[in-house]
């Protein structure tokens, strides 16, 4: 079969490949602790599950509008107005099956082949993959440990050329847990206006923050014309498998992105959307309790990793990942990923799964029980001793 040449430029998310290998080992009877996959280990809160069941019984089993059910778009607009402090309406909102399609659609809608797109590296691998696949030029913005995994705005400014049209930011960040603070965002907003850039602000971890408050680029004056905000239900409400997320953007763009939905998915699952209304409007205590549990786990994993000779680990400020520095160990990040999985049954991800600037790091998701985290740390400590 003939394949399109562009496919050779399409990347992937290694997390799913490591998961497959980890499952093979488990099928052979080995014990594996999963720290590779980025999803909350909690069940979706019961009120949300009940809302989905009720919606099924009420007949939400048909096609819906490509941009999303008006009720959900209204609820999202209210949520964004409240949390980001800017007035947005339902016509600014497009609901998609997960937050991920917003990455895909916003690049498709805004970027031409040959344009330069700045993206965080290490960062969510789908950014670089889709930019390359489209034939645009992927320009990495290094996310450095010495900056506490935030953004160096001077370095960012130096990357902007006349061909730069689009930029991706992710705060709180995957795989680093880093935050971009208010002052940095203010300067980035100025750059976006000065160079007329569109910015995809990936805020999928906006509710999972341990220090301070989430600040959105959308909140800054003039940014509503420049920002596509991505958020969703996967992480906040432990709904990864439901596939529900959204983008908030200028109306003119929302209309086009909805058309991309018409051409691809038709719409997002309608009974899932009714459950999302409940997620936003119903009690929030379970969602906040998850954050508190992540906070306890963060302490255990950061302390445990720092106690291992040759590993140092910063305390992440958001999301549920740590990115320990393993440069002092006599193996590459990829070799360590394989070593810990094959020899010690601990599934982690090489920092290089998130881009070339991830060399010298491993990413561990601490969306796992304290008991499993302690066992994984003991196994890794033993593994490091044997190196
Ligand atoms: N953006 C970032 C930074 C992520 O880490 C993820 C998921 O891991 C997504 C977007 C996509 O989320 P969803 O599962 O809602 O598609």
Boltz pocket constraint, residues with backbone or C-beta under 6 A from the ligand:
constraints:
  - pocket:
      binder: B
      contacts: [[A, 38], [A, 97], [A, 98], [A, 99], [A, 100], [A, 101], [A, 124], [A, 170], [A, 172], [A, 173], [A, 174], [A, 202], [A, 204], [A, 232], [A, 233], [A, 234], [A, 235], [A, 240], [A, 244], [A, 245]]
      max_distance: 6.0
